[in-house]
Amino acid sequence: MKKITIYIDGGSRGNPGPSAIGVVFCNENNQMFKEYSEYLGQGTNNEAEYQGAIFALKKFKALFGKKIAQISEVEIRSDSELLVKQLNGVYKILESGIKDLFFEIWNLKTDFKKVKFTLVPRLKNQEADRLVNEELDNQSKAQKLL
């Protein structure tokens, strides 16, 4: 394993409101090979973005194991300026709820050779965004059926 790029997105309808994540794994040639989405319940956009990064790192370890993680470089790409700049030490973390999520990511990073967080334009993150919206739409439809 050399380098894996993971596109992540998180969103909330209502902020706070129903929230979900979308995660897309790509190989060294930027070809998608796995995608995931998950409904989170009530939360904010920022919490959902952080949960997307946590999910991505945990899922990588579940798929490939800790030994592969230790020799792998992972680039997490997100369109969340807040997430990327906080994780890169540019912005301070002011929300208490985000601090715990930040520390969880920080601890997960220690299992990898390298984890890089990159800000990408929304247009470059369309697949992860699509997964978030599909998950929220599906949850909304399920709620209407109840």
Beta strands, then each sheet from edge to edge (+ up, - down):
strand 1: 3-12
strand 2: 17-26
strand 3: 32-43
strand 4: 73-78
strand 5: 114-119
sheet 1: 3+ 2- 1+ 4+ 5+
end
